[in-house]
Each structure stands twice: as structure tokens, then as C-alpha cells.
Amino acid sequence: MKRKEKFSFLNESLAIQLNNHKLYTINYSNVEIRFAEELESYKNHPELIDIEEFSMNYSFGYHYSNNIDDLYSKEAMFIEVKSYLNNLKMCA
């Protein structure tokens, strides 16, 4: 889904606080594996692949699985995962 909408749910003034709310550790090899699985699942419909949606789901899933209920931490992880995936060659 190539949409122009953003999943950001914080305004810019609150985004500054994200560094103080990093309650997670990102396993980048796990992110790559999960995203590769997503690519494989939608190989017949590549238009349905959306890095922002994947990043949001990965962040919320991580926080849910680890019983972390912090909106800022979720947003910070979303931004990091999205940035990482946007820089991978497999996403080009």
C-alpha cells in the first residue's frame, strides 16, 4: 500500500521526548527476517507491501509481547525500524 498518509501519532514537540523513552532493544536481524517473510508473503502483490505499516505493527507487537505500555517508546521504535528498512537494499 503506497499511501501518502503517515502513522505518526505524535506532534513534533512531543517527538523530542522519544530518546528518553527507549524501553526496547531492536534485533535488526529479526527485523530483516520478519520483513523478508512479509516480502515473500506478498510477492504476487508487491503493491500491498508498506514499510510504515510493517514498522508500526512490529513496534506494537514487540511492546505488546513484552508488556510495555509506553506510547513514546512505541513511536521511537516505529521510527527506528522504519528508518532501518528504508535504508536496506532489499526494500528498493
N, C-alpha and C positions, 0 to 999 in steps of 0.2 A: 504494500500500500504506500504509494508515493504521495503523501499528503503534505500540505504546507503547514498544517496545524502543529503546534508544539505541545508536549506533555508536561512542560514546566508548570508547576503549581505554586511557585514562589515568586514574589516580585523581587526586583533587583536588590533592594535594601536588605531583604532577608537572606539573599544568597550569600552575602558576605559572611554570615554566621556558619556556613556549611563546614568550614575547616574545623570548627570547634565541636562538631557533631559526627565525626567519623567513627562509627561504632561497628565497623566491619573490616574485614580483610578480603581483598579480591584475589582469587586464584585465577590468574589470567589464562592458564592452560585449560581450566574448566570452562571459562567463558568461551574460549575458542572451540572447544569440543561441543558445547551446547549450541553455539551458533552454527557450527558445521552441520549438526543434526537438523537444525532449522532449515538450512540451505538445502539439505538432502530431502527433507520432507516436502519442500515446496519447489523442487527442481522443475516440475512441469508447469508451475505457476509462479515464476520469479517476481511478478508484479505484486505478489502478496507479501513479500519479504520487506520488513520495515525495521531498520536498526533501532529507531527510537522506541517502538513498541516492544521489541525484544529486550532492550535495555531496561525499560520500565518494569516489565514482567520479571526479569532476572533480579532486579533490585528488590521488588516487593516479595518475590519468592524467597530470597535469601533472608530478608528481615522476618518474614512470617515463620520460616523454618527455625530460626534462631531466637524466636520470641523477643525480638527487638521492635519496640513500638515508638519510633522516633522519626517524625516527618522529615527533619533536616538530614538525618543520616540516609534515609531512603533517597532523597533528592541528590545528595552528594554522590552516592553510589551510582545512581542513574547517570549522572553527568560523566563520571569516570568511565563507566562501561561503554557509554555511547561514544565518547571521545576515542577510546581504545579501538572499538570496532570500526569507526570511521577511518582510522589510520591503517587498518590491516589491508594487505593487498588482495585478500580473498573477497573483500567487500566491494572492490572497484567495479 
